[in-house]
Amino acid sequence: MKSLRVVAATVLLFASQACSREPTLSRTAYGDVVFGTPLETVEADLQERANPEFFDEFCMFVTFTAYPRARFMVEQGTVTRVDVDQNAPNTLNVVVGQPGSSVEAQHPEVGISPHKYDPQGQYLTFPTED
């Protein structure tokens, strides 16, 4: 009976860790949201309506309760990127505030361009395989 309790406790521990795991940002997705997917499809997959913040006629940001630390950009009905806070885990091991030269040393393929709205900011663009 004791080994059954240990197994049950271990299963519960792993289940709670899996449920509370922070989503990871990759070149193609954040958590279950894949970039290039129509917003309607993302809403259906998450079983949740997006909370929109309109920007202009072509672009808006949306948030989801499922991802409280993320804002997704939607352009012409398609999710194109995400803004996350500086502590968000990512597959590239790049952090907010990391100098562009350091990112280039890690990832020579990165494109660096000036931010459209923040004169101190930069866009780091990583090519995808498609």
N, C-alpha and C positions, 0 to 999 in steps of 0.2 A: 504494500500500500504506500510505503514511503517513496519508492521510486516513481509511482504513478503521480504523486503530488509534485515531485521534482520535475517530471516531464511536463505536467500541466503548467507549472510556474514558468518553465523555460519557454513553452509555447506562448503563454500570455506576454512574457517579456518581449519576445521577438515580434509578436503581433502589435504591441503598443509602439515599439520602435519603428516598425514599418509604417504605421499610421501617422506618426508624428514627424517623419523624415521630411526635412526641408527640400522643396523642389530644387532641381539643379538646372542651371542655364547652360544650354549647349548652342552650337551654331544653328541648329534647326528647331529648337523647342525650349520651352520653359515648363517643366513638369509635364502635364498632359496636353499642353497647348502647343501645337505645331505651327510654326510660322508658314504663311502661305495658305492657311485654311480659312474658308469663309467664316465670318463671325457666327452666322446661324448654326453652322456645324459645331463650332466650339461650344456654343450655348447648349446644344443638344447633348454633346458628349459630357459636359460638366453638369447637366441637368440644372442649369441656372441661367437666368437672364443677366446680361451684362449691365453694369451701371455706367452709362455714358457721361463723358465730360467733353462737350463739343468744342472743337478747336476752329475749324473752318469747314467749308462745304465739301472738301475732299478728304479730310482727315479728322479723326477724333481719338481720344483715349478712353479706354474702358477698364473697369475693375471688376473683379469677381470675389465673392466672399471666400471661395475656395483658395484664393491666392491673395491674402490681405496685404502683402508687401510688394505687390507688383501692379504696374500700370501698362496695359497693352495698347500699342498704337494700331488703329484700324484705318486702312486707306482703301477707299472705294469698296467697303464691305469685307475686306480681307485683313486678317491679323498679320502685321508685317514685322513687328518687333516688340520688345518689352523693356520697360525701365524697372530696375530692381534696386534695392538699397545696397550699400557697399559691402554688406556681409553675406550677400547671396552666394552660395557655392556655384562654381562654374567649371566646366570641363577643360577650359583653357588655363586655369590657374592664374588669372589676371585679376587685379584688385583695383577698385576706384582709387584714383590718385597716383597710381603707378606711372612713372615717367614713360612717355612714348618710346624713348630709346631702349628702355628696359623691356617693353613689350615687343619691340622689333627684334631684340636679341633672342627672345623666347620664340617668337613667331615671325620669321622674315616675310611671310606672305601677307601680313597685316597692312591694310591701307589706313593712313592717318590723314584726316582732313579737319579743317576748322569747324567748330560747332556753329550752327545757323543762328542760334539765339543767345548763346553765352560766349562772350569774347574770350573768356579764360578756358573754355571747354574745347574738347576735341571729340570727333567721332572715330572710333576704331572699328574698321570694317574687315571682317574675316570672310574670305571667299568660301562658298560651299561647293560641293562636288557636282551640282547640277547646272 
